[in-house]
Amino acid sequence: MTEPTTEDLAEQSGRAADFDAFFAEESATRPRQTLTLYGTEYTLPDSLPLMFTLQMERIQNSSDPDDIRKMLATLYGCNTLDDWAEHGMTDRQLSVVLIYSAANIKTPNSTSMQRAAQLHDEQDARKTEGKAPAPNRTARRKKKRPSSGKRS
């Protein structure tokens, strides 16, 4: 026979359901992924925080560093963006860390760093497909009509 859970005990006693206790109990049994970056070890949450998900939607087209700071703080703690930037992190590296983290929050040990980098590069390639490179200056000048030399 299994031990009664907090929820079972609450229901039996007629008390209100205590989701704080239930989620804490449930969270304690779920595996969590850890990662080390710039000498700091981070333990990822057992599921994506709602605030992270909402902020990801909100800041998709934002270039405000404060938006990114807030989003990263929900997963990795305060001052993360500044710390990582001071260590020279690139935008590609940030994307790879986020892809890795999102996958491994959902299912710990499901995605390697190499796979996260590959997924980033595939996404990046899809974004740039179909976009012709901008013509260089010489090519743009060749398309202009030659001047007649007369002033209007």
C-alpha positions in Angstrom: 0.0 0.0 0.0 1.3 3.4 -0.8 1.7 6.3 1.6 -1.2 8.9 1.4 -0.3 12.1 -0.3 -0.8 15.6 1.0 -3.8 15.8 -1.3 -5.3 12.5 0.0 -5.0 13.7 3.6 -6.6 17.1 2.7 -9.5 15.5 1.0 -10.1 13.0 3.8 -10.1 15.7 6.4 -12.4 18.0 4.4 -9.8 20.8 4.3 -9.3 22.9 1.2 -6.9 21.5 -1.4 -3.4 22.8 -0.8 -1.8 23.2 -4.1 1.3 24.7 -2.5 2.0 21.5 -0.7 1.0 19.3 -3.7 3.2 21.1 -6.2 6.2 21.1 -3.7 5.7 17.4 -3.1 5.4 16.7 -6.8 8.4 18.9 -7.7 10.6 17.1 -5.2 10.3 13.8 -7.1 10.9 15.2 -10.7 14.4 15.0 -12.1 16.2 18.3 -12.9 19.0 19.0 -15.3 22.1 21.0 -14.3 24.5 22.9 -16.5 27.7 24.8 -16.0 28.4 28.0 -17.8 31.3 30.4 -17.0 32.1 28.5 -13.8 28.6 28.7 -12.4 26.4 25.7 -12.0 22.7 26.2 -12.8 19.9 23.8 -11.9 17.0 24.1 -14.3 13.5 24.0 -13.0 11.4 20.9 -13.4 9.1 22.6 -15.9 9.2 25.9 -17.8 8.0 28.7 -15.6 4.9 30.4 -16.8 6.6 33.8 -16.6 9.4 32.6 -18.9 6.9 31.4 -21.5 4.9 34.7 -21.4 8.1 36.7 -21.6 9.3 34.7 -24.6 6.1 35.6 -26.5 6.3 39.2 -25.4 9.9 39.9 -26.3 10.2 38.0 -29.6 10.8 41.2 -31.5 12.2 43.2 -28.7 15.8 44.4 -28.6 15.5 45.8 -25.1 18.2 44.2 -22.9 15.9 44.6 -19.8 13.3 42.3 -21.5 15.9 39.6 -22.0 17.3 40.1 -18.5 13.9 39.5 -17.0 13.3 36.4 -19.1 16.7 34.9 -18.2 16.3 35.6 -14.5 13.3 33.3 -14.4 15.5 30.3 -15.4 19.0 31.2 -14.3 18.7 33.9 -11.6 19.3 37.7 -11.5 22.2 39.3 -13.3 22.6 36.4 -15.7 22.5 38.4 -18.9 25.1 40.8 -17.6 27.4 38.1 -16.3 27.2 36.1 -19.6 27.7 39.2 -21.7 30.8 40.1 -19.6 32.2 36.7 -20.4 31.8 37.4 -24.2 28.7 35.3 -24.9 27.5 35.6 -28.5 23.9 35.7 -29.6 24.3 32.2 -31.1 25.7 30.8 -27.8 22.7 32.4 -26.0 20.3 30.7 -28.4 22.0 27.3 -28.0 21.8 27.6 -24.2 18.1 28.4 -24.4 17.4 25.6 -26.8 19.3 23.2 -24.6 17.6 24.4 -21.5 14.1 24.3 -22.9 14.5 20.7 -24.1 16.1 19.5 -20.9 13.6 21.2 -18.6 10.9 19.2 -20.3 12.8 15.9 -20.4 16.2 15.9 -18.5 19.1 14.5 -20.5 17.1 14.5 -23.7 19.2 16.9 -25.7 23.0 17.3 -25.9 24.8 20.6 -26.3 25.8 19.5 -29.8 22.2 18.7 -30.7 21.1 22.1 -29.3 23.7 23.8 -31.5 22.6 21.8 -34.5 18.9 22.7 -33.9 19.9 26.4 -33.7 21.9 26.2 -36.9 19.0 24.5 -38.7 16.5 27.2 -37.4 18.9 29.9 -38.5 19.3 28.4 -42.0 15.5 28.2 -42.4 15.3 31.9 -41.4 17.8 32.9 -44.1 16.5 30.7 -46.8 14.9 32.6 -49.6 16.5 35.8 -48.6 18.9 36.9 -51.3 22.0 38.7 -50.0 21.9 42.4 -50.4 23.8 43.5 -53.5 27.2 45.0 -52.8 27.9 48.7 -53.5 29.4 48.2 -56.9 26.5 46.1 -58.1 24.0 48.7 -56.8 25.9 51.5 -58.7 25.8 49.5 -61.9 22.0 49.4 -61.8 21.7 53.2 -61.6 21.3 55.2 -64.8 24.4 57.0 -65.9 24.2 60.8 -65.4 23.9 63.0 -68.5 26.2 65.5 -66.9 23.5 68.2 -67.1 22.1 69.9 -64.1 18.4 70.4 -63.8 
